[in-house]
């Protein structure tokens, strides 16, 4: 694990969706290769396993330094109610990685 870092991001979820009734905030965790910025694993607190899998597949093997590319692909594919919260959380993870 010496060559990896774990970063997290949180954002408030919109009211009225299932996830906000359960969690109130979205939580993301990304395991990132320290030197390359490649996301090797990802998890989020969405409710359904499909939504979690879609998020995972959209970010794993992507370069966190290229956050704009990740966001574009995310916006192209993801049309769930938590989209803005997920993007905000991803940007927080990106900022934390850049600080490292």
Phi and psi in degrees as a GROMACS rama.xvg file:
@    title "Ramachandran Plot"
@    xaxis  label "Phi"
@    yaxis  label "Psi"
@TYPE xy
-61.2348  -29.0613  UNK-2
-93.1974  9.15497  UNK-3
-127.446  155.705  UNK-4
-129.482  151.095  UNK-5
-112.124  123.335  UNK-6
-123.401  150.022  UNK-7
-127.801  157.527  UNK-8
-143.675  144.774  UNK-9
-130.56  149.78  UNK-10
-155.525  150.934  UNK-11
-71.632  135.56  UNK-12
-86.4908  152.778  UNK-13
-67.0085  146.846  UNK-14
-71.4702  150.203  UNK-15
93.1456  -3.98415  UNK-16
-101.615  156  UNK-17
-55.0902  -44.8618  UNK-18
-59.8232  -39.1404  UNK-19
-70.6956  -29.5852  UNK-20
-67.5296  -28.6945  UNK-21
-92.3568  -40.9731  UNK-22
-119.634  -26.8188  UNK-23
72.1244  -31.1894  UNK-24
-132.324  156.815  UNK-25
-96.223  140.29  UNK-26
-123.039  130.461  UNK-27
-117.957  144.636  UNK-28
-130.847  128.745  UNK-29
-123.583  132.795  UNK-30
-100.857  120.158  UNK-31
-125.775  137.08  UNK-32
-65.8064  124.424  UNK-33
-56.5838  -47.1151  UNK-34
-82.1846  -35.9859  UNK-35
-95.5347  -24.9702  UNK-36
83.671  5.17327  UNK-37
-75.2928  129.723  UNK-38
-79.6134  118.24  UNK-39
-99.1611  -19.3003  UNK-40
-157.761  154.806  UNK-41
-154.386  146.563  UNK-42
-146.25  150.724  UNK-43
-143.244  165.58  UNK-44
-96.7188  31.2751  UNK-45
-66.701  162.682  UNK-46
-82.323  -48.6391  UNK-47
-85.7897  148.855  UNK-48
-66.2861  -31.6229  UNK-49
-65.648  -45.3597  UNK-50
-60.8832  -41.8932  UNK-51
-61.9113  -41.3971  UNK-52
-67.7481  -41.1995  UNK-53
-61.4046  -47.1587  UNK-54
-57.0487  -50.2462  UNK-55
-53.985  -50.7937  UNK-56
-66.6539  -27.0255  UNK-57
-76.2103  -23.2091  UNK-58
-112.981  -27.5027  UNK-59
-67.0342  139.269  UNK-60
73.9072  11.4133  UNK-61
-98.9254  157.912  UNK-62
-90.2751  114.971  UNK-63
-61.8012  -23.2454  UNK-64
-68.848  -20.8741  UNK-65
-100.215  54.4781  UNK-66
-59.7563  -33.8963  UNK-67
-64.5911  -38.4282  UNK-68
-67.045  -41.135  UNK-69
-62.5827  -44.8771  UNK-70
-63.0712  -41.9132  UNK-71
-60.486  -46.5896  UNK-72
-64.4247  -40.0812  UNK-73
-61.2579  -45.4137  UNK-74
-67.2759  -29.0052  UNK-75
-71.0955  -31.3448  UNK-76
-105.772  -40.1132  UNK-77
-94.5462  120.312  UNK-78
-123.298  28.8636  UNK-79
-81.2096  164.126  UNK-80
-66.4702  -20.7725  UNK-81
-90.4089  10.4851  UNK-82
-53.0597  -51.8227  UNK-83
-63.0277  -39.9144  UNK-84
-66.218  -39.4403  UNK-85
-64.9862  -43.9389  UNK-86
-63.9164  -42.4557  UNK-87
-60.6947  -42.3913  UNK-88
-66.5922  -39.2379  UNK-89
-61.8771  -41.9683  UNK-90
-64.0002  -37.2561  UNK-91
-63.2582  -43.4538  UNK-92
-60.1188  -42.7934  UNK-93
-59.6027  -47.3611  UNK-94
-60.2078  -41.6368  UNK-95
-64.3326  -41.8587  UNK-96
-62.1802  -44.9194  UNK-97
-60.0167  -36.36  UNK-98
-64.8791  -29.0708  UNK-99
